[in-house]
């Protein structure tokens, strides 16, 4: 069921829809998606702490990540999430294997968090909220008339303000992860780093999605209602003009006959 629903930031594109309840569990991929996301990290930290054998830990984690994709293929389910997870886990495992240090399994996460924080922070400075761009891009793909699409939501002060707030929220999330986890990396506390990474991963992601929804749902609902009203008025005006255009020739014909 979760495979038919939008997940991650895509779920926020449906915020404010009439008669539709928001589910955090569905937004983070459902129970299965949560398990698949967390399992490789859990296995890595538990197995390494238990055995101190980095090669064995890497091998088991890699096999597990591949099996998750194979199982979804066999069941003919969506594999996009599993494949993206496989790629991310693969990069982490290769990094740890090449450097022969278990803690380097987490470097890729530091890079991505720093990158996301930097991009979103720049968007805030530019007064074009990055989260707004992503959500609106998902909600209505601007295949043409980009300028009209851009101004449609940017000129809505309440919606733009909400997007600015949630963008700042996500910047804080990414920076908090770095502030807490990087010192553990530098002091080589692999077990503590692994546990912290898990706790600040899916749980924090779910919390950020939920809070973001609470912030943008109302202004987005009002924006969608206003947009529908505008479309209806334009359609009525167009129909009225068409009807008037049909009547004008007949009225002219009557005038000619009378003369």
Secondary structure in CASP SS format (residue, H / E / C, confidence):
PFRMAT SS
TARGET T0000
AUTHOR 0000-0000-0000
METHOD secondary structure of the structure
MODEL  1
X C 1.00
X H 1.00
X H 1.00
X H 1.00
X C 1.00
X C 1.00
X C 1.00
X H 1.00
X H 1.00
X H 1.00
X H 1.00
X H 1.00
X H 1.00
X H 1.00
X C 1.00
X C 1.00
X C 1.00
X C 1.00
X C 1.00
X C 1.00
X C 1.00
X C 1.00
X C 1.00
X H 1.00
X H 1.00
X H 1.00
X H 1.00
X C 1.00
X C 1.00
X H 1.00
X H 1.00
X H 1.00
X H 1.00
X H 1.00
X H 1.00
X H 1.00
X H 1.00
X H 1.00
X H 1.00
X H 1.00
X H 1.00
X H 1.00
X H 1.00
X H 1.00
X H 1.00
X H 1.00
X H 1.00
X H 1.00
X H 1.00
X H 1.00
X H 1.00
X C 1.00
X C 1.00
X H 1.00
X H 1.00
X H 1.00
X H 1.00
X H 1.00
X H 1.00
X H 1.00
X H 1.00
X H 1.00
X H 1.00
X H 1.00
X H 1.00
X H 1.00
X H 1.00
X H 1.00
X H 1.00
X H 1.00
X H 1.00
X H 1.00
X H 1.00
X H 1.00
X C 1.00
X C 1.00
X C 1.00
X C 1.00
X C 1.00
X H 1.00
X H 1.00
X H 1.00
X H 1.00
X H 1.00
X H 1.00
X H 1.00
X H 1.00
X H 1.00
X H 1.00
X H 1.00
X H 1.00
X H 1.00
X H 1.00
X H 1.00
X H 1.00
X H 1.00
X H 1.00
X H 1.00
X H 1.00
X C 1.00
X C 1.00
X H 1.00
X H 1.00
X H 1.00
X H 1.00
X H 1.00
X H 1.00
X H 1.00
X H 1.00
X H 1.00
X H 1.00
X H 1.00
X H 1.00
X H 1.00
X H 1.00
X H 1.00
X H 1.00
X H 1.00
X H 1.00
X H 1.00
X H 1.00
X H 1.00
X H 1.00
X H 1.00
X H 1.00
X C 1.00
X C 1.00
X C 1.00
X C 1.00
X H 1.00
X H 1.00
X H 1.00
X H 1.00
X H 1.00
X H 1.00
X H 1.00
X H 1.00
X H 1.00
X H 1.00
X C 1.00
X C 1.00
X C 1.00
X C 1.00
X C 1.00
X C 1.00
X H 1.00
X H 1.00
X H 1.00
X H 1.00
X H 1.00
X H 1.00
X H 1.00
X H 1.00
X H 1.00
X C 1.00
X C 1.00
X H 1.00
X H 1.00
X H 1.00
X H 1.00
X H 1.00
X H 1.00
X H 1.00
X H 1.00
X H 1.00
X H 1.00
X H 1.00
X H 1.00
X H 1.00
X H 1.00
X H 1.00
X H 1.00
X H 1.00
X H 1.00
X H 1.00
X H 1.00
X H 1.00
X H 1.00
X H 1.00
X H 1.00
X H 1.00
X H 1.00
X H 1.00
X H 1.00
X H 1.00
X H 1.00
X C 1.00
X C 1.00
X C 1.00
X H 1.00
X H 1.00
X H 1.00
X H 1.00
X H 1.00
X H 1.00
X H 1.00
X H 1.00
X H 1.00
X H 1.00
X C 1.00
X C 1.00
X H 1.00
X H 1.00
X H 1.00
X H 1.00
X H 1.00
X H 1.00
X H 1.00
X H 1.00
X H 1.00
X H 1.00
X H 1.00
X H 1.00
X H 1.00
X H 1.00
X H 1.00
X H 1.00
X H 1.00
X H 1.00
X H 1.00
X H 1.00
X H 1.00
X H 1.00
X H 1.00
X H 1.00
X H 1.00
X H 1.00
X H 1.00
X H 1.00
X H 1.00
X H 1.00
X H 1.00
X H 1.00
X H 1.00
X H 1.00
X H 1.00
X H 1.00
X H 1.00
X H 1.00
X H 1.00
X H 1.00
X H 1.00
X H 1.00
X H 1.00
X H 1.00
X H 1.00
X H 1.00
X H 1.00
X H 1.00
X H 1.00
X H 1.00
X H 1.00
X H 1.00
X H 1.00
X H 1.00
X H 1.00
X H 1.00
X H 1.00
X C 1.00
END
